[in-house]
Amino acid sequence: MKYPKTLVSILILVIAFNACQNEKPKTMVTEKIQYDVNLISPDPTYDWWIQNIAGGDREKLVDMILSGAKEGKFQAYDYFNNPISPAQVRSVFADTLIQRLKRTVSPFEEYDTTIIMPIKNEDILRLRFLEKWEINPENLQMSKTIYGIAPIARRIYSDGIERWQPLFWIYTDDEFVKSLKNK
């Protein structure tokens, strides 16, 4: 009777030991990589899921990021990684352009004009990610750590030039933000 209890105990210990073993360490692919992701497919002939997030999901994601930054739920940062206030975040949603134009009637003189173009949630067609990538060399499983997200608005000016404008960064890792300040 004592023998089966000992055997069961050993079996439980062996199973517990094997279950607690750590995976092999992942190999760093890159400490930092930055890239843009389209939220709406640039080509309507692609399958719906290629470079696309379905409408309702896309709107929820963009709204979560923008409203969180505007309301101060998420700390936003400018291009130079300086913290900006919710009021400053709200101010980036009015794109101001000063343009020199020429009058269409004589004497055809040039004049400067200010054009204010509001940026709406629907204008956010890309997200820029800043990430760390790691890979498990045994099975090629990759894992990504997202350090930052930047909403990007598509702007088309009166002269037809298209420009992609990052609005601000939201960093997801406080230690990463501290490391930016130390560089």
C-alpha positions, -999 to 999 in steps of 0.1 A, spaced: 0 0 0 29 23 8 46 16 -25 17 30 -47 16 62 -27 53 67 -32 50 60 -69 21 84 -73 41 111 -54 71 106 -76 50 106 -107 33 139 -96 67 155 -89 80 144 -124 50 159 -141 52 191 -121 89 194 -128 84 189 -165 55 214 -166 75 240 -148 105 239 -171 111 271 -189 110 274 -227 143 278 -244 152 315 -245 141 335 -274 166 351 -297 165 388 -303 157 397 -339 158 434 -333 157 457 -303 138 483 -322 119 483 -355 95 510 -367 70 505 -395 36 517 -408 5 495 -410 -24 504 -433 -58 502 -416 -77 503 -449 -66 483 -478 -51 504 -506 -64 480 -532 -101 470 -533 -92 438 -551 -73 424 -521 -90 399 -498 -108 419 -471 -82 410 -444 -51 420 -463 -38 454 -451 -73 461 -436 -91 460 -403 -129 457 -407 -148 490 -404 -163 487 -369 -131 472 -354 -110 499 -371 -132 527 -358 -131 513 -322 -93 510 -323 -87 545 -337 -113 560 -313 -96 542 -283 -62 556 -292 -74 592 -301 -99 597 -273 -75 581 -247 -48 607 -257 -72 636 -259 -87 628 -225 -53 621 -208 -59 584 -203 -27 577 -222 3 600 -220 11 613 -255 45 624 -268 56 646 -296 80 637 -324 110 644 -301 96 622 -273 86 651 -251 54 646 -231 24 666 -244 -8 676 -226 -43 665 -237 -49 701 -248 -18 699 -270 -30 666 -284 -64 681 -293 -46 710 -311 -28 686 -335 -62 678 -350 -63 712 -368 -37 710 -396 -27 746 -405 -10 753 -438 2 787 -450 3 788 -487 14 814 -512 -12 818 -540 -14 840 -571 -45 860 -579 -63 849 -610 -71 884 -623 -48 913 -631 -24 923 -617 -18 886 -608 0 894 -575 10 868 -550 -6 866 -516 -3 844 -485 -33 826 -471 -39 803 -441 -57 771 -447 -70 752 -417 -79 716 -424 -94 696 -395 -82 661 -390 -110 637 -382 -109 601 -370 -117 589 -405 -84 605 -417 -64 581 -396 -56 555 -422 -23 541 -408 -7 533 -375 30 535 -369 44 509 -346 77 508 -327 85 473 -315 110 447 -303 110 414 -321 121 380 -307 121 346 -322 121 310 -309 147 293 -330 131 259 -324 98 266 -341 102 301 -356 75 315 -334 79 352 -332 69 375 -304 66 413 -306 67 438 -278 50 470 -288 68 500 -274 49 527 -292 19 535 -314 15 566 -335 -17 574 -354 -10 587 -389 -34 609 -409 -35 611 -447 -34 647 -459 -39 658 -495 -31 694 -502 -46 717 -528 -17 711 -551 -24 674 -550 5 664 -529 -2 635 -505 15 635 -471 13 611 -442 13 630 -409 21 612 -376 1 630 -350 18 619 -317 32 588 -300 18 567 -272 43 545 -255 32 514 -238 63 507 -217 74 531 -190 109 516 -190 112 522 -227 102 559 -223 129 562 -196 155 547 -219 146 573 -246 153 601 -221 188 586 -213 199 588 -249 
